[in-house]
Amino acid sequence: MVVCIHVSNYYSRGYGLGEVSNASYLFSIIINVISRVAVPIFFMISGSLLLDETVLIRKSLKRVWNTLLSLLLWSGIYCIWNYFYRDRVYDFRLIFQEPVKKHLWFLYAIIGMYIVLPFLQNMFKNMQDILMRYFVAMWFFFLTVDYIIALLDLKIAYQIPLVGDSCYLGYFAMGYIVKRTIKKVPIDTKACYIGAVLSLSVVIVLTYICTSLQGEHYDRFFEYRNILIAIASSLIFYDALKNEHHPYKEKTKRVLRFLSRHSFTIYLCHVIFLDIVKLEFSPRSVSAFIGIPLYSAFVFGCSLLFSVIWQSMCNAMKKLVIRHKPI
C-alpha cells in the first residue's frame, strides 16, 4: 500500500501540470486515499504487540539502537544514490533535521516511540478501562481540533501532552487499546467497512473538489492527522484483529511469513526503484488505470528481489564473522 501511495502520488501531482487527465487523476486519488490506512496501521500493529510486552528498558534501547543504525545506513545509501543518480547533494549534518528521502520519516517517528516505550508499557498495561475510553475520546477530539486549525493555516502553540502532541503516538496507543477492548466493544464487520468506506469517500470527494477549484493537486486531506483517515484506519485494524484467528491455508501462511520477513527492507529500499520509474519510464505518459498497478507491481517486485538478495548477503556476512571470531 505504501508503494501504491508513492506511485499514485506521482500521478496526482501531475494534475496541475497538464500531464494527467481528469479520469487518471480521480483514479490516482482513489488509490492514494485507500492506501493511506497503511501507515496508521503500521503504528497500530506496533502498539498492539509492543505495549503488551514485559517492561524491559534494555530491550527498548536495543530497538532504538537497531532502528537508528538502519536510519544511518539507509540515509548513507540514499545520499550516494541521490548524488550519482539524481545529481543531488545532501548535507549529512542535517540527518536529525530532515530525512535524506521523505519516506525515512517513519524511522524518526518509530525511534521516538521506542525511546518512551517502557513508560508507555507500564502506563497502558495498568490503565483502567475508563481511562482508556477517556484517552480515545481526547485523542480523537484533539486530533480533529488540531487538524481543522491546521487547515485554516493556524497552529496550536502549546499542544496537550500525550493526546495532542503526536498523531503517531495516538495510533501506537490505539493499537493496544483496540486489542485490549475488542471483546468489550463489539462492532460488526459490515459496520466497520461501511464506516471506513464512508470516511475515505469523503476524503476523495473533498480532495477532488478542492483540486478542481484551485487547478492543482490539493493533498491536505491526505494527512495522517485527518480524523477521517484515523477513523477508517482504526475500523479496518479493529476488524483485522477481530478475525486474526482466521484459518488460513498453509500455503497462504508461508507466503505471508515470507513477505513479513522482507516488509521492512521493501519499505526502506522501494524509493530506489520508484526513482528509476520516474526518470526512466515517463510514467505519466501512461494512463493511471494502467500505470499505477503496473508500476506499483514493478517497484514492489524489484524491492522484494532486492530484499531477498540483501538478506542473503547479511546472513552470509554474519556467518563469516562468526566463523572467524576468536574463541
N, C-alpha and C positions, 0 to 999 in steps of 0.2 A: 504493500500500500504506500509506503514511503517512496519507493521508486515511481509509482504511479503519480504521486503528488508532484514530484520534481519534473517528470516528463510533461504532465498536463500543465504545470506552471509555465513551462516554456511556450506552450501553445497559447495559454491565457494571456500572457504578457505581450504576445504579438498582435493582439486585437487593435490597439491604438496605432500600430504601425502600418495597418492595412495589409498585413500578411496572413490574416486569419479571417475566414468568413464568419457570419453570424452563427450558422449551424455548427461549425467547428468550435467556435468559442463557447457556445452553450454546452456542447458535449464535454469540452475540456473542464468547465467549471463543475459540471455534474460529477465527473470522475474525481476531480480535485476535492470537492466537498465530501463525497462518500468516503474517500481515503483518509480524510482529516482525522477520523476517530483513532487512527493507528497510534499516534504519538501519545495522546492521553491514556490509551490502553496500555502502552509500554510502561508508563509510570504506575498505573493501577496494578498491573501484573507484579511489578517490583514490590510495591507496597503490600500486596496481599501475601506475598511469600516472605518478605524480609521482616516485616513488623511482627510476625508470628514466631520469629526465631528467639532463642535464648539470648539475653543481652550479653554480648562479648565485645568489649572495646577493641581487643587485638584483631578480631575478625573484621570489624568495621574498618579499622585502619588499613588492614591488608587490602580490602576492597578499594579504599581511597587510593592507595599506592598503585595497585594494578591498573585502575582506570586512568590515573594520572600518567602512568607510563604509556598507556595506549594513546592518550591525548598528545603527549610529546612526540611519540613515534610517528603517528599519522599526521601531525602538524608538520613534522620534518619531511615526510613523504610528499605531502601536498605543496610544501614550499619548493621542493625540487621539481615537482610536476608543473606547478604554475610557472616557474622560471623557464624551463626548457620547452614546455608545450603551449603555455598561454602567454608567454613573454610578459609575465607579471612578477614584480619583486615584492616580497613581504618582509617587513621588519619584525624579526623574531622576538624583539623586545616587547612587542605588543601582544604576546601569546596569552596573557591573562586579561587582556582588554577586549580583544575581538578574535574570533577563530580565523584560521587560515582559509578554511572553507565553511560556509554558513552552517552546513549540516552537523558540524562538530559541536555546535552549541549544546547538543544533548549531553555530551560528556561533561561539560561545565556544570550543567544542572544536576546531573546524577551524582557527581562528586560531592556537591553540596549536601545532597540527601544522605550520602554515606557518612559524611563528617558528623552530622547530628543524629545518625541512626540510633545509637544506644539510648539517647534521650527519648526519641520517638517511640522506640520499642517499649521502654519502661512506662511511658505515659499512656499509650493507647491500649496496651495489654491490661492495664489496671483501671481503665476508664469505664465508668458506669454507662449503661445504655442511654440514660437521659442526657449525659454529657456528649455522647456520640451524636445523638439527634441534634443537640444544640450546635455542635461543630458543623454538621452537614448544613443546617439551616443558615448559620452565619457565613459559611464558605460560599454557598450559592448566592446569598444576599449581597455580600461584598464583591463577589465576582461580577454580579450584574451591575452594581453601582459603579465599580471601577471601570468596567467596560463602556458603559454609557457615557461616563465623564470623558474617557479617552476618545470616544467618537466625536465629542464636542471640542476636541483638541485642548482639553484641560487635563490637569494631573493632580492626583491626591498627594500632597507633600508628605504627610505622615500616615503611613499605612497601619492598619490594625495588625499587630503581631500574630503570626501563625495563620490566621484565616484570611488576611487581606494582603499579605506581603508577596505571595507567590502562588500562581495558579497551579504550578507543577507540584508544589508541596501538597496542595489540596488534592490533586489527582492521586498522589502517592498514598496519602492517608485514606482517601475514598476506597482504594483497592482493598485495604484491610477492613474498613468499616462494612463494605458490601459483603465481604467474605464472612464476617462475624455475625451479621444481622440477616443474612439471606433467608434463613428459615423463619425469622420473626416478621419479615415484611414480604409476604408472598405477592409476586407480580406475574401475571400470565405472560407467556412468550409472545402471544399476539399483541398484548398491550405494550410490551417492551418495543417491538419493532414498529408498531403504529406510532408510538411516541418518538422513536428515533427518526423514522421517515419524515414525519411532520416537521420536526426540528430542522433536519438537514434541508428539507424542501424550502423552508422559509429562508435559510441561508442562500440557497441557489437563486431564489426569486429576487431577494434584496440585492444580491451581487449583480445580477443581470440588469435590474432596473437602474442601479447607481452607475454601472458601467455605461449603459445606454445614454444616461443623462450627461456624463462628463466626457464621453467619447474615448475613454481608455480604461484598461482593466482596473477595477476597484477591488482591492483584496483585504480591506479592513475587516470584513465579516469572516475571513478565514483564520483569524487569530484564535489561539487555543484558549484565551480567556473569554471568548464569546460564550455566553451562558447556553446558547443553543447547541454548540459543539460539546459543551460539558454534559448537557442532559442526554444527548444522543450517545456519547461515549459511555456514560455511566449505565444507561439502559442496556446497551449491547454487551458490556462487560458483565453486568448482572446476569443476563440470560446465558452467556457463555459459561459462567461459573456455576450456574444452576444445573447446567447439563454437562458438567465436566466428567461425569462418570459414564458418558455415552459409550456404548460397546463398539469401539472402532475395530475394524478387521486388522489382523496382524500386519498385513502389507501396508495399510494406511499408517499404522503406528510407526513402522520402520521409516516410512517417508517423512513423517512428522519429526521423528527423532533426528534424522539426517539433516533436515532443514533447520531444526533448532540449534544443532551444533554449529551451523555456519551463519546463523542470522546476524550475529553481531559484526562479523567481518564483512558480510554483504552490505550491512548498513554503512560501515566505515569506508569501503572501497568503491561503492557504486558510482560516486561522483566522477571518478576517473573515466568510466565508460559513458557517463552522461555527457561529459565534456567532449568526448570523441564523437558522440552522436550529433551534438550541437555544431561542431566545427567541420565535420567530415561528411555528414549526410544531408544537410539542409532540410531538417525535419518538417519545417513549416510549409514546405512545398508540397507535402503530402497531407491529405485531409486528416483531421484529428480522429475521425472514425476509424481510420486505418493506422495512422501514425502512433497514437497513444498506446494501443495494445501491442503493436509491432515493436516499437522502440522500448517499451517497458519490459517486454519479454526478452529483448536483446540485452538490455542493461542488466536485468536480473540474472539471465543465463550466464553472461560473462562474469558477473560478480560472484556467482556461485562457483564457477570453474576456478576463478582466482582464489576463492576461499579454500577450496579443496587443495589446490597446489600450495597455498600459503601454509595451511595447517600441516601438510605433509612435510614441508621444509622445516617448520618449527619443531615437529616431532623428531625429525632426523637430527637436528641440531642438539636437542635435549639428550638424545641417546648418545651422541658423540661426546657431549660434555660429561655425562655420567660415566662413560667408558674410560675417559682419560682423567677422571677425578682421582686424586691420590687417596689411598686408603689410610 
